[in-house]
């Protein structure tokens, strides 16, 4: 029998049975109610399991920047692939996302700053309506959270900080999570969806292999003189890549003058760019993108994010399993981070479904091992591809620059190969 939805949060806007429950016993505890964790909670809704979704923030209606002011775009955006769109459609939240705003992009142009090599990708060439959607993270999260209270087998545990984790064992003893307020959550399986600096991963003693990219990403929203035409731009420079991702003001808006930018560059350059007055930064940005969109008329508040890559040496330990950024973080070069996390939870949910069908427990190492094998190779391939691109375009020697440009031109002249790359990036081909 599915459990009632219970809420542990003093300021929670939904109906609650009681303000605090000192003991909670569930089959699965998801730690982290971000994009990946909240999506996983939706994926588990059809399964005969009791689930808790735990987060430091209190649950309730999320404030999202829905108006058309230049200052009201979320600087954090995701380039959702077609596979991610299909997943959200399956969960019934895609319409809620697009009702707020999402920007489909139909083309992408990538070029080398140190030569004439370039490659153009087009949705039309593969018979698709778009290559993907640029969506502000807060809008996706709002759509996911708005329907959490309707999931019958879900307990929402908000406004709590985790203090301790005791792992379960092969004898069937459950893991025990203790919060700073004293609440104890017992779970057969704990899912770490708490981000790159995962506290659950640390408490479970799961080591990571990680290194500093020696790059800092500057992110902000800009208004451009020329319309973006639903086209994403990416210029590779020796100091790092610069991406312009098209934004929309809403379904009924024809305004195409806003973009989210991600400028990945060396830390010293990032520091100097962050220190510039707005007008000077806009001018530097305009030069860096070679004035493809005319003048940069406005830029919102800038954020600088040091970039670090990490990958879990294993994806599970006892009855703790990692998903999303808790398992892997990558360079934001192609905007694949969230998409990889969504593929993680889709794969884990399917392995759990199959395992239950075959009479296995949710913490069975056979089930968790299948999930790890299914996702580890794909994640590593994507991570090394991003690392390879970064290193390739950072190389300034003449032979490498020549080969780089010849390679871009060659791929651009081979439609079958180029379209295969696009379909792979969209998650349409496994």
N, C-alpha and C positions, 0 to 999 in steps of 0.2 A: 504494500500500500504506500502511496506517495505521501510524504509529510506535508504539513501545512507550512506556509512561508512564515518564518519567524524573523524578527528584526531586533538587533542589539544596537541601538543608537538613540541617544537622548533627543536628538533633533530631527529624527527621520519623519518625512512627511506622509509616508504611506501608513496604512493601518498596522498596528502592532499589538501583540498579545500581552507583552510585558516589557518593561524597560531593560531588564537584564536577565540573563540566564547563566548561572554559574557553570553549568555543565551542558555541553552539546555533544551528541554522539551521531556521527554521520558515516556514510560510506566513503565519500570523497570531500576533501577540503581544498578549495582553490584559494591560494593566497595571492592576492593582487587582482583588483577589479578594473584594470585598464582594458585596452582594446582586446588583447589576447585572452585574458582571464574572463572577461565578460562574455566574449564569444564562446569560450569553452562551456560556460554555464548554460548558454542557450543550446549548445550541441548535446549536452547531457540531459536536456529536458525529456526526451522520449524514453530514456532508459529507466529501468526499475531500480533506481538508486536514490538515496538521500544525499543531498549535496549542500555544502556550506560555501559561500563566497565571502571572503574576508578581506577587508581593506582598512587602511589607516583613516581614510576619509569617511565621513558619514554618508550614507546613501540618501538619495533624494533627487529631486529635479536639478539637473546641472545647468549652470549658467553658461550659455554659449553665445558667441558673438554673431548674432543673426542679422544685425542691421547693416546698412550699406556704407557706414563711415569708414574712412581710410584706416582709422585706428582700431577697428573692430574685427579684423581678421585674426584668426589664431595663427601665430607664426609657425606652429608645428603642423605640418601637413603630411599626408601619405599619398603616394602614387599607387592607387589600388589597381591591381591587375584584373583581367577578366575573370580569373579563377576566384579572386577575392569577392568580386561582384556577384558571381554565381553562388558563392557560399552565403553571402548576406541575403540574396534573394531566397535561398532555401530556408533561411531562418526567419524570413518575413520582416526584415528590418531595412532592406534596401530602399523601399519606397519612402520610409521615414527619413532616410539620409538625403535622398534626392529632393524631397519636399523642402528641406532646409536649404541646402545648396551643395552642389557638386559640379566640378568642371570637367567634362569629358575632353580629352585631347585626341586629335585625329592624326597628327603628324609629330615627328621628332627629328630634329637636325642635330648632328654631332659633328664637330670639326676640330681640327688640330690648329692651335694658335701659331705653331712654328712651321707652317707649310700650307699646302693646298689640299690636303687630304680631308674628305668629308664623307658622311654617309647620311642618307635620308631614309626614314622609316615612315610608312603610310598605312593607315588602317585599310584604305581602299584596296591596296595591293593584295591584301590577304582576305578580302571579302568581309571585313568587319566594319561595324559602325564607328568604333573608336579603338584606340590603343590601350586606353585605361582612363581612370578618373583621378583628378587631383582633389582631395577632400581634406578639409581641416580635421585634425584629430578630435577636437572637442565635439564636432558635429556627429562623427561616427559614435563616439562614446555616449553622447546624449541619446542617440537613437537606440543603442544597446541597453542603456540603463532604464530608459522609459518603460521597457517591457519586462524588466527583471521581476517585478512584483507579481507578474501573472504566471510565473513558472512555479508549478505546484510542488515540485520536489526540491525546492531551493530555500535555504535559510540565508538571509542577508545579515552579515555580522560586520557592522560598520563602526568607524570611530574608535578602533582598537589598535594598539601596538603590540606586536609579538615580542615576547621576552625569552621564551625557551621552547625548544623542540626536542622531544624524546622519540627516537625512532622505534618503529615496531620491529617484530622479528618473524622468523619463519613459522613460529608456533601459532601465529594468528593474532598476537597481541597488537593492538592498534597503536599508531603514532599518537602522541599527545602534544598539542600546542597549548602553551600557557601565555595568556596576554598579561600586560602590565596591570590591568584592572582585576586580574585573578580568574577570569573566565578560562575554562579548560575545554578545548575542542578535541575530541577523540575522532580519529579517522583511519579507515583502512588504507587509504591512499592520500598523500598530500601532494598537490600539484603546485609547483613553484612558478608563478606567473608574475613575480614581483620585480621584474626588470633586470637590467645589466648588473646592478650592484646587489643582486638577490641576497637577502638575509637568510632565507630558507636554504639556499644553496650552501651558504657558509655554515649554517647550523648542522646541515647534513654531511659536512666535510667532503663535498664534491669539489675537486680541484678543477681549475681551468688553465688552459694555455692562453696567454694573452700578451699583447705587445702594444706599445704606443705607436700610433700612426705618424706622430710628429706633425700632425695637422690640426688645425682648429676650423670648425665650420661656423661661418657667420650666417645667421638666418634672419630674414625680415620679410616684410611685404612691401612691394613698390607699386607705384602708378607710373605707367609709361605713356609717352606721347603717341605712339602708334599702337594699334590693337594687336594682340598676340595671335589672333586668328586660330585659337585652339591648337597651337603648336608649341611643343616643349623645345627648349634650346639648351644645348650643353656644349660649352667650349672647354677644351683641355689646354691648360697652360702648364709650363714647367713648375710653377708654384702651386698648382692644384687646379681641380675642375671647378667650373662655375655653371650652375644650372638655373634656368628661368622656367618655372612651372606655372602654367596658365591657371588663373582663378576666375570664378564666376561670382556675380552678385546675387544670383538666384535664377530659378527656372525661367522667369519672365523678363529677365534683364538681357539686353543686347550689348551691354558694356563689356568690352574685352581689353581693358586697360590696366588690369591688376595682375600681378604675378607674385608668387612666393619664390624667393631666391635662396639658394644654398651655395655659399661661396667657401669652398674648402681650400685653405691655403696654409703656408708655413706660419708658425706661431708668431714670429716677429712681424710679418706682414699683417696678420690678423690684428695684432695689438695696435699697429699704426692705423689700420682702417677703422677700428673701433673708436679710436681717439679723435677721428676727423669730425668736424661739424657736418651737419646733414647735407648741406649743399656740396661740400667737397667730397663726401662719400658718394653722393649721387653721381658726381662727375667721374669719379674713379670707377664706379660700377658701369657707367655708360661706356667708358673706354674699354673696360674689360670684356664687355659683350659686343664690342665693335659697333655700337650704336644700331644694332639690329632692330630695336624697337624705339628708335628716336631718343629723345631726352628722357631721363629719369626725372619725373616731375615731383615725386614724393617718395620718401621711404619712412616706414614706421620705426618703432623702437627696434634696435639691433640686439641680437643675442649671440654670444660666442660660446661654442660648445667644443671642448677638447675631444678629439676622436681617439677611441681606443678599441681595438678588436679583441674579442675573447671568445673562447669556445670551450664548453664543458668537456673534460676528458672522458666523461661518461654522462649519459642522460638520466640515469636513475641510480639510486642507492637505497637498498632495502625497500621501503614503501614511500619514497620521495621521488618524484619525477619532474624534470625540468622542461619548460616550454618557452617559446619566444625568446626575448632578450636574456632571460635567466639562463638559457642554454647557449645562446650565441648572439654576439653583437657584431655588426659589419659596418664597413664604410658606407655612408649614405649616398654613394656615387650613383646608384641606379634606383634608389628609393625602395629597396627590396626588403628592408628589415621587418616591417609589419606584415608584409605578404608571406615571408618565411614563417613568422609566428602563427599566422592563420593556418598555413599548411600543416604546421606542427599539431595544433589542437584538432584539426580535422582528422589527421592520421591517428592521433591518440584516441579520439572518440570512436573511430571505426574499429580500432584494435580492442577497445574495451567492449564494444557491442559484440564483436565476434567472440571474444573471450567468454562473456556471460552466456552467449548462446551455446558455447561448448562446455559450460559448467566450470569455468575457471574464475578465480577471485580477481578483484580489480588490482591487487598488488602482485599477482602471479608474475614471476620473472620471465615466463614465456611471453606473456602479453606485453610487458614493458620492453622486453628485448626486441620484439617485432617492431614496436614503435621506434625504438632507437635505430634499428637497421634501416627502416624505411626513410627516416629523416636525416640521419647523420651524413650520409654520402651526399645527398642533395645540398644540404646546408654548407658542407665543406667545399663542394664544387663552386657554389655561388660566392663563398667568402674568398676563395683563392682567385676566382675570376676578377673580383673587385680589387683585390690586392695586386693582381697582375696588371690590370689597367692603370692603377695608380702609379706603379713603378715604371711601366712602359712610357707613359706620357710625361713622367718626371725626368726621363733621360734626355739630355740635351746634346749628346754626341751626334755628329752629322750622319754617320751610317744608320744609327737607330732612328733618327728623325726621318731619313729617306725611306727606310723600310716601313715605318709607321704610316707614312702618307700613302705609299704604294699599297699597303694592306687595306687601308680605308677605301681607297679608290677601287681596289679589286673587289672587295665585298659589295660595294655599292653597285658594281656593274654585273653582279650575279644575283638576279632576282630570287631564284629558288633558295640559295643559301641565305640571303638576307631575310626572306620571309620566314624561313625556318627559325632563324635567330629570334625574330619578332614573336612568333608563336610560342617559342620556348619561354621567352621573357614574360609573356602574358599568362603563362601557366596553362596554356591550351594543349601542349604536348608534354608528356611525362619524360 
